[in-house]
Amino acid sequence: MNAAALTAVRPEATTQNVTLAKALNLGLREAMAADDKVLLMGEDVGTLGGVFRVTDGLKAEFGADRVVDTPLAESGIVGTAVGLAMRGYRPVVEIQFDGFVYPAYDQIVCQVAKMHTRSHGRVPMPMVIRIPFGGGIGAVEHHSESPEAQFIHTPGLKVVACSNPVDGYWMLQQAIACDDPVIFLEPKRQYHSGKAELDPSADPLPLFATRRVRAGDDVTVISYGPQVKTCLTAAEASAGEDGPSLDVFDLRTLSPFDLEPIFESVRRTGRAVVVHEAHRTLGPGAEVAARITEECFFSLEAPVHRVTGFDTPYPPSRIEHQWLPDLDRVLDAVDRTLAF
């Protein structure tokens, strides 16, 4: 199934008010109904419907041969998916929590990311690895991490992050239709935190495209995944106090980056703040800041500021709110860049 096929099978359905988890479920259902080579694999994805209920009901609809409950062995799950992808299937792998991906890291970096190049283009690798990521759910260790920089740094992988139900629905189908391996990041604390109107007949934005989510004139604010909501809240608070107007962007795609809309905004505002939950040192914001500096140096009125997680292991849940970027930290960065 390619992008053209995705458009061709677009359902005639009424608008629905859905959570992110439900939107992802609907996206998986559409992809599986359109192509019998699409199958799901992961821990508890079948009978239980996933720990976040994203795959709820899919085993009953498509059967145990296409919705496969696997052992607790991430390396084996991804390794099996590699073989299936080489034989023409389009496996969708679920890693139950972000911190559990590391047993499969060797498979992802050495096999998934390299097979297409290693085969001189003869063997595509059409697979999606779904990873719930980020904090804010009061979880124990290994359940709240943001490992995206490690995959962005790996050539051969596409990396995307949805931030809302509408994007989740379309981006997951587009990722499944892609002939390259896609790391699909899902902000777990937003699975059930709110709803959005989903129109399955609408025209989706391309998968690897940045989107402006709020227009502004004074500071360019860039984020993705769970922190997009934080940045929008900051923009609303700033405007409500007759403060600076924030031009807010959702990156959506982390590999490849789509930064031309960012550059255009920064050339106009002269200031930029990058926000994410991943660690600060060598995090995605460092690369975004470097590219903004390279492309917009003579337009900048201040250094590019970053608001990130700290360079420590993720803390116990009782103090995670002090570790995660929040409204105050974003607004403080905005004030610092304006005061420079």
Secondary structure, 3 states (H helix, E strand, C coil): CCHHHHHHCCCCCCCEEEEHHHHHHHHHHHHHHHCCCEEEEECCCCCCCCCCCCCCCHHHHHCCCCEEECCCCHHHHHHHHHHHHHCCCEEEEECCCHHHCHHHHHHHHHHHCCHHHHCCCCCCCCCEEEEEECCCCCCCCCCCCCCHHHHHCCCCCEEEECCCHHHHHHHHHHHHHCCCCEEEEEEHHHCCCCEEEECCCCCCCCCCCCEEEECCCCEEEEECCCHHHHHHHHHHHHHHCCCCCEEEEECCEEECECCHHHHHHHHHHCCEEEEEEEECCCCHHHHHHHHHHHHHHHHCCCCCEEEEECCCCCCCHHHHHHHCCCHHHHHHHHHHHHHC
